Amino acid sequence: MTHEQMQTPDNTAVRTALWRAMHVQVDASPHVVEDEIGLRLAAPGDDWRARPDMDPVATAGFRAAIVARARFIEDLIAEQADQGVTQYVILGAGLDTFAQREPELASRLRIFEVDQPGTQAWKRHRLVELGYGVPDWLHLVPVDFEASEDWLKKLAEAGFDAGRPAVIVSTGVTMYLTKDATAATLHQIAGLAPGSTLAMTFLLPTELLDDADRPGLRTSKEGAEASGTPFISFYAPPEMLALAREAGFADARHVSGASHADRYFADRTDGLRPSGGEDLLLATT
């Protein structure tokens, strides 16, 4: 792929990476996740903190929600690795930097980052350029979702073993997909080896949000629409659980975003708390 065919990650992936870096730079210790590597990859220019979507006060709740989500996933990975699971699949990986930040844990796993071909080419180029490289346990798997490429087939070609348990993670993706597309993905994942775990985030409908979180969701929706990637799907928790059970998962449970606040922000003195509106499906095969 030529340099011209590389595509920088979409706005959402970059914004997420910058919020994670902002957490380290402006919020008090202890940091829920320490990640400035995404910022290095994105290389947004010296004035990135002046962007309106980086306002440290106005976006504090979003920033906290993003780092809480990342920490929850990484705690899950550590727990599953200790139980002997050796495969980790990230659907819509964007600027995920787990492999670079936690090399000791990551190198015990086979990590498969799935994303669009142009984004993957760009990320590979940046990892090499910055000196991180792409170790043999990290697989950047290009899948052209728009051309309906079969991501499971692409995973297998990259060395994924469907006969062994895996952790599959999809964060910040379902709101951009039709409900049918998400149901189809759930069905594919439910067919993986027994002992596999899926963690998938989803946005709640406005009426299920606290009043304080509604303006934030409205701003996010407007921003997504303006950048050409509108939110099209929202789920009440029982609806998402029903989709998972219909897809064939042996066990499915709902983890509220609010529970992250109690788990990761309980003893903070700076009042930092994640905004609500994004919950998690945690399901096992």
N, C-alpha and C positions, 0 to 999 in steps of 0.2 A: 504494500500500500504506500503510495507516495505521500509526501508531507501534505500535499494539497487535499488528499482524501481523508486525512485525519480530521476528526471533529472534536473540538473541546467539549467537555461534559456540559450537560444542559444547565440552565440557570439555577435550577433547584439543587443540583448536586454541588455546585460551587457555593451557593448560599449556605448550605448545610456545613460544608467544610469551613467556611469563614466564621460561622457562628460558634463552631467548636473551638476555633482558635481564639475568638473573642472571649469565650468563657475563661480560657487560661490567662488572657491578657487583662481583663477588667474585673472579673469576679474574684472574691476572696478565696483563699485556700480553706479547706481542702477542695481540690477540683474533682468533679464527678468523673470526668475523663480528661486526660491530658493529651491533646492532639493539635499540634501545630504543623504536622506533616502535610495535611490536606491543604493548608495555606501555602506551603512551599510548592506543592504540586501545581496548584491553581495559579500561583504567581500573579495576583490581581493588580499589582502596581502599588506604589507607596500610599496612595490616598484611599485605600479600600475601606478604612474605618470611617471615612466621611460619607460613605454611601447611606442613603435614607434607610435602607433595610438593615443597616448595621447599628442604628441608633442604640447605644448601650442601655438606655432606660426603656424606651418604647418596645424594644424587642427582647427584653430580659426573659419573659415567660416562654417565648419560642425557643430561645437559646437554651434555657434550662430543660425544656421538653426534649430537644434534640440530643443533649448530652445524657439525659436520663435514659432515653431509648437506647442509645449506643451502649451505655453501661449495663443495662438489663441484658442486652444481647450478648455482650462479652462475658458477663457472669454466667450466662447459660452455656456458652461455648466452653468455658473453663470447667464447669460442672460435668458437661457431657464428655469432654476429653478425659476427665478423671475416671469416668465410667467406661472408658475404652472405645468411644466413638472416634473415628479417625478421619471422617470426611465432613467438610464444611462448604456449603454452597451458598453464595450470596447472589440473589437475583436482583438485577438493577444495581450493581455494585457502586457505580459512580466513583466518588473519591474516597472510598473506604480505605482506611490505613491500618487496620488491625494487624496485617502481616508485617508491616514495617515497625509498628510500635511494640508489638509483643512477639518478637522473633522466637523466643524460647518456647512459648506455648504453641505458636503458629507452626513451628517446624516439626512438631509432633503430629501435625494434621496434614491432610491434603486439602488445600483450599482452592475452590473453583469460583472465580469471580465472573459472573455472566453480565454482559452489557452489549450495547450496539457496537458493530465492528469499528466505526470511526473513533468512538470514545476509547475502545480498548487499545487501538493502535497509538492514540495520543498518550494514554496512561503508560503503556509499555515504554514509549519514547522518553517520557518524563522520569520514570523510575530509573532508567539507565542513565539519563542525563544527570540526575541528582546523586548518582552513586549507590542507590539502593539495589539496583538490579532486579532480576526476576528469578528467584531461586527455584530449584526443580520441584519443590513442593507447592509452589504457587502457580496456578493455571489461570491465565486470562482468557476466558472463553468468549469469542465474538459470536453473537447470535443476532441475525437481522429479524427482529420481531415484526417489523412492518411487512416483511416478505413472508411472514408466517413460518419461519424456520422452526424446526422442532428442537427446542432447547435441551430436552433430555437426550436426544440423539447426539447433539453437539457435545454434551457433557461426557457421554460414553466415549466419543472419539478423543476427548481430552484426557481419558484415563479414569473417569468416574466408574465405580463398581456398584451397579444397582442392586447387587446381592448383599451389600454390607450397609449397616445403618449409617445415617448421615444427619447432620443438622442443616436444615434449609431455612434461610432467612430472607424475608422480603419486607423491607421497610420503606414507607413513603412511596409506594407504587400503586396500591389498589384504587386510589382515588382517580387515577388517570385511565383506568381500564373499565370496560363494560363489566357488568355483573356476570355475564356469560363467560367472558374471558377469564375472570377470576375463578369461577366455578370449574372451568376446564383445567386450570393450573392446579387447583386443589385436588382434582380427580387424579391428575398425573402424580402428584406428590404422595397421595394416599396409597398409591401402588408401589411405593418404594419399600425397601426391606423393613421387616418388623424392627421396632426399636428406633426408628427415625423420628425426628422431632421437627416440626415446623413452627416458626415464629413469624407472624405476618401482621403488619399494622393496618388499621383502617380508620377512616374518618367517621365521626358520629354525625348524624343529621343535626341541623341547627337546634331543633326543639329539645334535644337531649343535653345541650350544653348549658352550663351555668351562665347567667346573664353577663358576668364579667368576661367570659371567654368568647362571646358572640362577635364583638367587634373585630377581634383578632382573626377569627375564621373568615369573616367578610373580607378583611384586608388580604388574607392569603388567597381567597378565591379570586378576588379581582386581580391580584398580581399574577396568578397562574393563567388566568384568561388573557391578560395583556401580553404575556410571553408566549402565547400560542399553545399552552398545554393546560387546558381547562380541567377543573375537577368535574368528573362526571358520575362518580359513584360514592354513596354514603351508606353506612350500615348501622342499624341498631344492633347491639350485641347478640340478641337472640337470633337475628337473621344470619349473622356471620357464623354462629355456632351451628345453625341448621344446615348452612351450605357445607360446612366441614363434615358434619355427620352424614349428609347425603353423598358426599364425595367418597366416603368410606373410612374416615379416620376412626380408630378404636376409641380414642379419647380426645375431647376438645374442651378447652376452657377459655374463659374470658379474663384477661388481665387489664384492669382499668389503668389509664394513664395517671389517675389520681393516686394509685397505690405506689407509683414511682416517687411521688412527693414524700410520702411517709418513709419510704425505704432509703432514699438517697439525700434528702434535704432536711431531715428532721431536726438536726442540731445546729443548723446554720444560724449565724447571728446577723447576716446581711439581708434576711427576708427573701432571698432568691427562691422562687418556687416555679415549677413548670406550669405552663398554661394547659388547660384541658382541651379535649376535642379529638385526640387520637388515642385509640385503645389498641390492644393486641389480642390476636388469636394465638393460643399456644396449643398445638395439637400433636398427638403421637400416633404412629401407625401400629 
